Amino acid sequence: MKISAIIPVYNAEKYLDRLLTSIQQQTYNNYEVIIVNDGSTDKSLEVINKYKNLKMRCITIENSGPGVARKEGFKMATGDLLFFIDSDDFLPSEFVFEKINKIYQESKFDILFFCCKLKNNEKEIVSAPIKCKNKEKLKDGMYNSEYLKNHTIWLGLWSKVFVREKMAIDNFCDSNNYEDAYTLYTYLNNCNNFYFTNEVFYYSDRDVSNSISKRIDTKKIFRTVENLKEIYKKTNYKLIFSKVIYDYYIYTRKMIDKSKTNAESKEEKVKQINKVKELKKLYKRRDLFKIFYSLKEIIKYFYFKIEGY
């Protein structure tokens, strides 16, 4: 089976050598790499040009965000399997593509979930993209996709492999807010099964210290709320997606509450709160308790216990 690695790139010059070298070292040869240069202003394109060959193609688009970049990469893909890779990560061994192909040949999965090695503050941990209730540990093998409706899963596309014939342009959105969630949760509608492996197929080693902006942006809140509402409407996995929505609601409400206000910004703060409160109709606390898995999580979800707060 042919594997298409789709890589959106924006100002990633210091990471690209590591990533592209890890791909070139793969022992499995039936693959292609589609790099979408998302309007980089650094030397990313110079690095990419060093690696371009028959297996590795690159297009440049106006800066539009990773969702649009992945969609453009999907349009170009000719592989049977799709592996979306972030430009600041890399493959941890030369056998990743070979093992992915072997699993697919044996199982014919609709979507593959695999473990990832994450490095943060010099600490490395191996983590699985499916978080089960009661800290249950999944064994390698095929599962019915219904299993996912009661467990939480990572939103990042990079911890999964997709089947091209089950994916369509409609699985992508132009929003830069929760665009990976849009792709994942609309794609899952087409899945009857998934394969899970405890093997590590991905390495995330990046500086995440400033990855979450502390600035409250009203336009971004409005865009994000609308995209979350759209995903909720379209997905068949409403229970686990409602947890994603509530996580966003809790985090954003805390940030708004902590933000400083003056005479001019008070009205803006009211707009922000009213917008994010639209999400409250998309979840029920009693349903969310079905997928909580620790006392710490349960306590967090009582932050806004008083109705109408």
C-alpha positions, 0 to 999 in steps of 0.5 A: 500500500502506498503511504502519503505523508502530508506535511503543512509547513510554516516557518519550521526551518530549524525542525525540517532537516530532522523530520525529512531525514527521518522520512528518507531513512524509512525502509519501506519505499512505497510512499510519497511526501507532500509538503505544503509550504503555508507562506513561510517567511523564514528559510523553510523553503530552502531546506525543503528544496534540498530534499525534493525528489520523485518521492517528495513534492512541495507546493507553496500557498498563501498563509492560510493555516494548517487546515487549508494546508492539509486540505491542499495536501489531500488533494494532491495525495495519491496514496492509499493511507494518509499520515498527517505529520507536523513539521516540528516533529519526526519519525522515531525509527526507520521502520514506521512506514513498514509497520504501518503497512504491515498492520493495514495488510493484516487488519484493513483498518478504517483508522489506525491509532498508535502511541507517541513519544512526547518530550517536554521540559527534558522529560520523555513520556510514551502516551496513547491517543485514546484515554480510557475510563478507569485507566484501562490499557488497550491491547494491540488489535482491532476494535469496533468504532463504537468503542470510541464513543465512551472514551476520549481521544487526542485531537491531533491528526498526527497520532493516527493514520487515515484511509484515503478512500474514506476521506473526502474534501468535506472532512476539512474546514478553512477555520484555524480553530479546532480544524484538526477536530473537524477533520477527525470527528467528521472522518470518524463518521465513516469508520466501522472499526479502528486498530490500536497499537502500543508501538511508538510511531511518532516523536513530538519534541518541541517547545510548547512553553508559549504554544497557548496564547494568554491573550483573549481575542474576541474574534477568535472566540467567535470563530472557535465557538462557531466551528465547535458548534458545526462539528457537534452538528456533523459528528456521530460522536457527540458524547466524547466531542461534548467533552472537547467542547466543555474543556474549551468552555472551562478554559476560555471562561477562566481566561475571560474571568481573569482578564483585566477590564476597564471602561472600554473592555467591559462591554467586550468581556460581556460579548465574549462570555455571552458567545462562549455560553452558547456552548452550554447547550451542547453538553450535559454534565450527567452525560460527561460523567460517563467518560470522566476517569479521575477525581481531579477531572471531576473536580475541574468540571464543577468550576461553574457549578451554579446554573447560569453563571 
